[in-house]
Amino acid sequence: YIEDSRVVAAATMRMMKKHGLGVLHAVSVEDALEIIEQAGDTLPDIVLSDVYLKGELTGMDLLKILRQDKLISKKQLPIVVMTGDSDPRNQSQLIQLGANDLVQKPIEERLLITKLMFQLRMGRKGRLPVL
């Protein structure tokens, strides 16, 4: 979970933990990429990221790095982005860059959890061996 606001992070992590999700929090894209690199071949189950973050890299940069540079597919690592930007063009760009889904801020708990659980299920299906 990538969020630079302590208040938003605490509230959102509380929501996710209440629904049984384990959460590892990073405050920047740079920190999140370091965590992913250190994990080696073991990718997280899902990434939830704010779009506009403090630091040099944004949520859009995260999508470009993971999808285009590292060639990690949507099924290998679902990414849900959170944005307060209601411009449909910007939202469309996030999907085109490789976001599996997006959630509008302010966060509505039921919608966030539903989207995360759906993407987790889809991501797990994508990791199963083909029979």
ABEGO torsion letter per residue (X at the ends): XBBABAAAAAAAAAAAAAAGBBBBBBABAAAAAAAAAAAEABBBABBBBBABBBEABBAAAAAAAAAAAAGBBAAABBBBBBBABABAAAAAAAAAAGBABBBBOBBBAAAAAAAAAAAAAAAAAAABBBX
